[in-house]
Amino acid sequence: MWTIRSPNTNLKQNLSTTNFIPSKLSSPIFINVQVNRKQQHAIIDTGSAVTIINKKLLKNIHHKKFVYKQKLHKSANSTSINIIGEIQLQIKIQSYKTLILADVATNLITDLLLGNDWITKNNVIIDSPRQCIFLINKYYRTVATALFIKPTDLQLPVLLTDELTLPPYSEKLINVKTLSSMNNTTDALFEPAQNLYSKRILPTDAILKVENNTSQIMIINANDHQRTLSKNTKLG
């Protein structure tokens, strides 16, 4: 499926470029946090090197003036995330406060993304079977816990546009579509269908640009033989 968010305006300037690669083999994890004393949901992404906050959210919370620093993050599908600066945020889980220097984005498809910088700094343990995360202090004691939550954004199935044959041990950028009445351009978060993993067919979690209900995703055939997917196969 993909999770739809309204698009933001892109900056058209000369920017430095860094890599931002969302996790390939797991769905995004949503939790509730307080960011600068405002209750907010956040995505935890072990594939992102950095923490990113959407400029729209930043406008709605109390914060210090951020440092302007323009650069681009690239997703796995070559979608650009425009960064305009950095800001120190207080991320609070239960009563435990953490601090992190976050990038400020103009077109992030979610409000707040907690990357590996925050995960590592706070010794975060992701417990998927129990559907929660733990923050561990230097004495190996749990100081905070947050349960996984379900996002409230619009979710739509993603279908293969045409029949596709993948050679063994190959990856390919493919055309996908969704059945929706929306024909405008928007940003979305793609989450692969879990049943494909048992077939060793691996679509990539990605931030997508959706136009007229169509987009492109990267898909991997991890088998030692070719695999054929029929038209309208549900990919996520």
N, C-alpha and C positions, 0 to 999 in steps of 0.2 A: 504494500500500500504506500501511498505517499500522503504526507500531512501538509495541508495547504496553508500558506501564510501570504498576506498581502505583500507586494513588492515594495522596495524602497528605491530612492533615486541613487544612481551610481555616480561616482566621481570620475571625471574624465581628465586625469592629470598623470604626469609621469610619476610612477610609484615604484618602490622597491618590492620584490616578490619573495615570499617565503612559502614553505609547504604546509598544508593543512590537510591531513588524510584521515577521514572518518573511519571508524572500525569497520572491517570487512565481514566479520563472521558473527556479529552479535547485534541485536536491535538496540537502539538508543535507550538509555536509562533515564527516566524522569523522576525527580524527587522534589519535595517542598523545602525551601530554604527561606531565610530572611537575608536580603541584600540591602545593606545600608538601612536596616530597620524596616524594610518593606517586604511583606510576605510575597513570595514569588516561586514559581516552579522553575527548575533548571534541568538541563540535559547534562549527564555525566558521559563524556566521550573519551575512552582510553586511547583512541586513535588521534586525538588532537593534541598537539604539543602545548598549546596555550589556551588560556581562559579568555573568552570573548563575551562582551555584553553589547546588546543592540542599542544604538543611539536613542531609539524611541523610549526604551525603558530607562535609560540614564536621565532623560529629560524629566521623568516622573518620580525620581528619587532624590533625596538630599545627597549632595556629593561636593567634593572639592573640585576646583578647576582642573581639567585634565590637560595633559601634555600633548600637543599636536605632533603627530608622527605618522606620515602617510606611507602605506605599504599595501601589498596584496597577499592574501592567503589563497592558495589553489586547492580545490577539492579534488577527489579522485576522478571526477568527470570534467576536470578543467574549468569548473565554475569558479569565478573570482569572487572573493569576499573582500570588500573594500574597507580598509582600516584607516581611520583618521586620527587616532591618538591612543593614549594609554591613561588609565585611571586606577588608583588603588581602591579596592572594594573590601567591605567587611561582609563575609559570608557567615551567617550564623545558623547552626543546626542545633535544635533544642536550645540549650543555654550556652553552648560552646561557640566561641567566636574565632574565626580565622580571617587572615588578611591575604590578599592576592593582588598582584599588579595585572590588570586585565586590558586587553585590546578593546577599543571601541569601534564597532562596525556599523556601516550605514545600511547594509542589506543582509544581515544574518537572518535566517528563516525562523529562528527561535529567539526568545528574549535574552536568555543567559545560557552559555555553554561553559561547563567546568572541565578544563582540560587536564592533561597529565601533569602540568606544573602544580595545580591545586591538589591533585590526587597524591602525588609523590610527597609534597611538602607536609601533608596532613596524615600520611600513612593510612590512606583509605583502603579498606578491604571491601570488595564487591562480592556479596554473598547471593548469587543468583537463585539457588534452591530455596533460600528463605526470603527472597525478594526484598533485600534491604542492603544498606551499606553501613559499615562501622568506621569510625575515626579512632585511631589508636595513638596514645601518647608515648613518650620515650620509655615509659615503664611498662609498656605493652598492656596497658589497661584501656578499655573502651571508654571514651569520653563523650561520644555522641552516636546516635543511630538515626537513620532516615529510611523509611519504607519506600519502595518503588510505587509510583502512581501512574495512572493512565492519563495520557494527554487529552485535552478537551477540544483540540482542533479538528477540523473537517478531515476525515480519512476516506480515501478512495482506493479501490483495487487498481492495480497496474497490470496491463495485458500486453502480450507480444503482438506487434503490429502485423508481422508476416511470419510464415513458416521459416524456421531457422535450423541449419545443420552446423554443428560446431565440431571441428576436427579435434582429435585427442590432444590433451594438454595445451589448450589454446585459450585465448581471451579475445573478446571482440566487443566493440561499441555497437549497441543495437538500438533500434527504434522501438519505443513503447508508447502506449496510449492509455487513457482512462475514459470511462463513460461518465461525462459530466456536462451540464448545461453551460458551464463557464467557458468562454472563449477568449478571455483576456490572458495576458502574460503574467505569470506569478512565480514565486519561488516555492519549492517543496522539499520535504525530507523523505527520501525513499527508504523503505524498510523491506528487505527481501522476505519472501514466503519461506517459512522454516522447512516445509516438506521437500524443498529442492535440495537441501543439504545432504539428505540421505541418498540422493541420486548423484552426489558429487557435482552438482551444477550450482555455481556460486555467483549470484548477482551481488553487486557491491553496494553497501550502504553509501548514500551520496546526497549532497545538496544539489538539486536540479533546478534548471530554468524550464518551466512548463509554458508552452505557447500553443494555443488552440488545442488543448488537451493532449499534446504530444511532447515527448522529450526523448532523451537517449540515456542509457545506462551501460556500464561495463559488466560483462558476464564472463565467467570462467568455467571451462569444462576441465575438471580435474581427473577425468577418466582416461584410461589407456585405449579407449575406442571412441569413435564419433558418437555424438548424441544429437537427435533431431527433436526439436520442440515445435508443436503445431501452432498455427495461428490462434490468437486469443488465449494462449496459455497464461495463467495467472502467475506473475513473477513476484508480486509483493502487494 
